Amino acid sequence: MNADATPLTSDALLAVILNSLDDDKAEDVVQIDLHGKSEMADYMVIASGRSSRQVGAIADHLVDHLKQDHGRASRIEGKEAGDWVLVDVGDIVVHLFRPEVREFYQLEKMWLDPAEAAKRG
């Protein structure tokens, strides 16, 4: 990122994150608007990778992309196991799961409104 670049808004940052996840073939990507629901972040993104290895690779690529191209530092937790990796980008929190771990925790059902959660199964 060059020195005079303006910082990304949370909406622009969300677009960068979604593009990165798409590039890395993350599956079942869900974005949840947290405005008015939580003070911790503006958005939550939940996605799956097919294996622990892919989940870790998606997380690494996302963190590297945000730092190299946008000067955004991220905190990453859980990468060692690769079952559930959390990437905290400040305005946005990204949860990356193996499918069976995601199914077990059903995190999006806690944050989506009941009608949206019902559509997801």
C-alpha positions as CSV (number, residue, x, y, z in Angstrom):
1,M,0.0,0.0,0.0
2,N,1.4,3.4,-0.8
3,A,1.8,6.0,1.9
4,D,-0.9,8.3,0.6
5,A,-3.6,5.6,0.1
6,T,-6.8,6.2,2.1
7,P,-7.8,3.5,4.6
8,L,-10.5,1.1,3.5
9,T,-14.0,1.6,4.8
10,S,-15.5,-1.5,6.4
11,D,-17.7,-2.0,3.3
12,A,-14.6,-1.8,1.0
13,L,-12.7,-4.1,3.4
14,L,-15.6,-6.5,3.2
15,A,-15.4,-6.6,-0.6
16,V,-11.6,-7.3,-0.4
17,I,-12.2,-10.1,2.0
18,L,-15.0,-11.7,0.0
19,N,-12.8,-11.5,-3.2
20,S,-9.9,-13.2,-1.4
21,L,-12.2,-16.0,-0.1
22,D,-13.6,-16.4,-3.6
23,D,-10.1,-16.6,-5.1
24,D,-9.1,-19.3,-2.6
25,K,-12.3,-21.3,-3.3
26,A,-13.8,-20.9,0.2
27,E,-17.2,-22.5,0.3
28,D,-20.6,-21.5,1.7
29,V,-19.5,-17.9,2.4
30,V,-21.9,-16.0,4.6
31,Q,-21.6,-12.3,5.5
32,I,-23.5,-11.0,8.5
33,D,-24.1,-7.3,9.1
34,L,-23.4,-6.6,12.8
35,H,-24.4,-2.9,12.7
36,G,-26.8,-2.5,15.7
37,K,-26.2,-6.1,16.8
38,S,-22.6,-5.9,18.2
39,E,-20.0,-3.3,19.0
40,M,-17.1,-5.8,18.3
41,A,-17.2,-5.4,14.5
42,D,-19.2,-4.1,11.6
43,Y,-19.4,-7.4,9.8
44,M,-18.8,-11.1,10.4
45,V,-17.8,-13.4,7.6
46,I,-18.1,-17.2,7.9
47,A,-16.8,-19.6,5.3
48,S,-15.6,-23.2,4.9
49,G,-12.6,-25.0,3.5
50,R,-12.7,-28.6,2.5
51,S,-9.8,-29.6,4.9
52,S,-7.7,-28.3,7.7
53,R,-4.9,-27.6,5.2
54,Q,-7.2,-25.5,3.0
55,V,-8.7,-23.6,6.0
56,G,-5.1,-22.7,7.0
57,A,-4.1,-21.7,3.5
58,I,-7.2,-19.5,3.1
59,A,-6.4,-17.7,6.4
60,D,-2.7,-17.2,5.5
61,H,-3.6,-15.8,2.1
62,L,-6.2,-13.5,3.5
63,V,-3.8,-12.1,6.1
64,D,-1.0,-11.7,3.6
65,H,-3.2,-10.0,1.1
66,L,-4.6,-7.6,3.6
67,K,-1.1,-6.7,4.9
68,Q,0.7,-6.5,1.5
69,D,-2.0,-4.8,-0.6
70,H,-3.9,-2.8,2.0
71,G,-1.5,-2.3,4.9
72,R,-4.1,-3.9,7.3
73,A,-2.7,-5.9,10.2
74,S,-4.8,-8.9,11.3
75,R,-4.8,-11.2,14.3
76,I,-5.2,-14.9,13.6
77,E,-6.1,-17.6,16.0
78,G,-6.6,-21.4,15.7
79,K,-4.4,-21.9,12.6
80,E,-2.4,-24.7,14.2
81,A,-5.4,-27.0,14.3
82,G,-7.1,-25.7,11.2
83,D,-10.6,-26.7,12.3
84,W,-11.7,-23.2,13.1
85,V,-9.5,-20.2,12.3
86,L,-10.5,-16.7,13.4
87,V,-9.0,-13.8,11.5
88,D,-9.7,-10.5,13.3
89,V,-9.3,-7.6,10.9
90,G,-10.7,-5.0,13.3
91,D,-13.9,-3.9,11.5
92,I,-14.5,-7.4,10.3
93,V,-14.2,-10.8,11.9
94,V,-13.7,-13.8,9.6
95,H,-14.4,-17.4,10.8
96,L,-13.0,-20.2,8.6
97,F,-14.2,-23.7,9.4
98,R,-13.9,-27.3,8.2
99,P,-17.5,-28.2,7.2
100,E,-18.2,-30.6,10.0
101,V,-16.9,-28.2,12.7
102,R,-19.0,-25.4,11.2
103,E,-22.0,-27.6,11.3
104,F,-21.3,-28.5,15.0
105,Y,-21.0,-24.9,16.2
106,Q,-23.7,-23.3,13.8
107,L,-22.2,-19.9,14.5
108,E,-24.2,-18.1,11.8
109,K,-27.5,-19.2,13.5
110,M,-26.6,-17.2,16.5
111,W,-26.1,-14.0,14.5
112,L,-28.6,-14.2,11.6
113,D,-32.2,-13.2,12.1
114,P,-34.4,-16.3,12.5
115,A,-35.9,-16.1,9.0
116,E,-32.5,-15.9,7.4
117,A,-31.2,-18.7,9.6
118,A,-34.2,-20.9,8.7
119,K,-33.4,-20.5,5.0
120,R,-29.8,-21.8,5.6
121,G,-31.2,-25.0,7.1
